[in-house]
Amino acid sequence: MQEQESEMQDRDIQEQENEMQDRDIQEQENETQDRETQEQENETQDRETQEQENEMQDRDIQEQENETQDRETQEQENEMQDRETQEQENEMQDRGMQEQESEMQDRDIQEQERDLEEEESESQGIDYFARPEPAMLQAFLDYHPQQNTSNAVVMRVFSRKDGSIRKWLTYCKERHLLFCFVCLAFARRTDTSTFITGMSDWRHVHVRTEEHEKSTTHKTCAEAFFLRCSKGNINSLFAGSQLSAHRAQVKKRRQVLERIVDVVKVLGKRGLSYRHVENEAAYTLSDNTVDHGNFLELIVLLGKYDACLREHLNDCIEKSKKSHQSSGSKGRGSLITLLSKTTVNSVIDALGHLIQESITSDVKKAGMFSIQLDTTQDITGYDQCSVIIRYVTEAVQERLVSIVRCEAFTGQYFVNLLCGVLEHLKLDHAMCIGNATDGASNMQGQYKGFSALMAAQSPTHVHVWCYAHILNLVLADTTQSVIESGSLFNLLNDIAVFIKESYHRVNLWEKQTQEKARHRRLSPICETRWWAKHDALQKIFGHFGKPEDGLFLDVVLTLEAIEKREKEKPAVRAKARGFKESLLKHETVLTAQIFLRVFEQTTPLSKYLQSKGMDILSAHHMVTVTQDSLKSIARDFPTVKEAADRFVKQTNQKLEEKEEHTDMEVEAALPEKRVKKRKSMAGEMSEDESQINAEKTYEVKVHNIILDTVIEAIHRRFDIHGPLLVDLAWLDPRKFSQIRTGSLPRTALQNLSTHLLKFDSSATVNNLQSELICFAGQWERLKTSLVDDYRTRTAKDRSEELEEDSDIVTKSCKSCKDCPLCCYQILRCFNLLSDAYHLLGLAYKYLLTLSLTQVACERTFSTLKFIKSRLRSSLSANRLEMFMLMATEKDILMSMDSDMVIDKVAEKSDLLRKLLL
């Protein structure tokens, strides 16, 4: 066993040694093979590297040789080219000289022939610058155009800006007139263009030439000329076909742009935004799930029902998709869609400028105008100045002409601003007769204010402090005259704000006023809103002496419900109790009735001062009537007391009729106050002092002071423009009876004559007086004649649910035949302004042109806040002005001819001119 084990061990050892030997041999062989392989690879790499270096050296040598050969060849070629070029230039110079000589000879021959033809035509009586007879048409066309002249001005007209020649122009030396021989030959007999009869306006010759070249008549005649020439010339036929194809394309594009203009008009009229932040590319218009903005959405909508627009949209979408897929860019590239923001902005600018041009044209026809200025802050904090022009045509017009961002607030800055606006509109400063502004120091300053600086430039310039602002200041003075009035309006404002602060209180208020849906809101008081105090007071207390339509009872019950609501905080409940107790005081009711009576007199005046067709005489007359009415009730306290007692009685009866138990009651009288008891001395009888009458005290210290304050404020603030107003007062038809009896003073109309002399040198005092006396004598007969209705804009009663200023509506008014506007209408209708009563018509126009208020500026500010809102706060100054013009002057915007707008857009660039003209 041991031997076997030892043999097995020896065998194992032997096997292991053999394996190790075999492994060593194998490793040595592998190493040898690897070394040989590595050496072969290195040799191969070295060989390849050497070959590459040799090849590169050979290539470099070859390239150097080739460059040398090319250089030599190029030099030889250049020398040959220079030699040939020199020879060609010499030949061309020789040929040019020969051609010039031949041309000069031909020209001389042609001039001689034409001179002979002219001599023959003169001898035969033929006029080549008149409409030719059919038999002479060919000779007429052979004769024209005549463009040989030494006049430099005429020579410049023959050439366009691009260097091409206007072949249709022909010049008559004898008459020094320009003609269009194409229109002379082919225009209708009814066409009376200046180039048919002979254009002699050399001062504006280039403008008139371009206008005629773009006119429909000229294009039609040119097409007829091409068609006639096509009978004998295939090239002319081809040109005529091209012209017809171009005209068809232009017509199609103009039809598309006409629809675009109409969409822009609608958006501008409504003051809506045009663009969207994204999705404006044409290839996105087929996706109706995204928002493209108001403009593109309307275009896509109209495209569903309009074949022309639908075809244009489909074509633009298809081309835009191909361009987007091929290039991947977001822009339009070379594609003209007429739907881009650039085109829309061009249309907007064209509409705005045409509106300004239309207003400017009307102002120039009117001959005089006045200015209204006011400023406000927009949503971004910039001050915007509104410039309104008032003038008279068939009726009184007040038009917005500009919105300017203010950079300073001095009087001199506003003078420069106004001058810049007038120069932009090409209006003469001398036509401005006055202005109306607010009472700010930069406007009313005695030395450096806007009014003082304007008066320094023109002594006859009339400055008017806005009557509507003055009336608002009068009411502000009145409501702060005594403690009781200030407490009343503070109470009304605090109650409105208190209820609106919490939705729980709003719910209680709506529950209480379910049957009065139109009285849901309580109006807070704003000092700058002219009717705010009257609205707030009238909504709660009703009309003077008529408490039935007021919300006093609803307010009191709502405050009591808030007071009893246990979930409310104690501070809120205490505040509700304080408001309720203040309303139930008799003093509050009395003060409310006083102001209701005052507002009954002042509100009609305020509404009239916000109308468009008012004049200074009617306004001053209404101020005087209002002042007289207030004077008549200045000491009529018993009527106020009677109205207050009626209010208290009806309110207490309604409180008793309520199903829910309440212990509330309105005080039936003012509380009596006793004088403090005086200590009696020895030997004196102890006796109480007599009671003071509370009503008498209230009448003297509250009622009389309120009425005296409003009367005195009206008299003090409205007593302006004395001499001019006295003269203008004689133009009032109510004074014609005095004039007929010979009561017209010799000094009458002197101040008015001073203001009118710069418009008509014959407007002397004697001439004005004689026309006025004659017109007053015939007034009774003239005013019985039929006068057409005229349009005017006035203030509309504000809905009680709205908190914004009253709307101004356009009305058709019949002549009352008792005011200056009626006199002007009668004079205009009978065409007497240029005949018997020319100066009187000028005087009435001056009277109606004077601006009394700047209410038109305030109306534009409401539009401004709507257009430049939080979502559109990045509008540029120019774009804002265009939007404001479209939203404010809607009648001019909608009456504008689309062809005029398209022609204006075509002037923006040469590309648009080729596409649209």
Order of alpha helices (4+ residues) and beta strands (2+ residues): alpha-alpha-alpha-beta-beta-alpha-alpha-alpha-alpha-alpha-alpha-alpha-alpha-beta-beta-beta-alpha-beta-alpha-alpha-beta-alpha-alpha-alpha-alpha-alpha-alpha-alpha-alpha-alpha-alpha-alpha-alpha-alpha-alpha-alpha-beta-beta-alpha-alpha-alpha-alpha-alpha-alpha-alpha
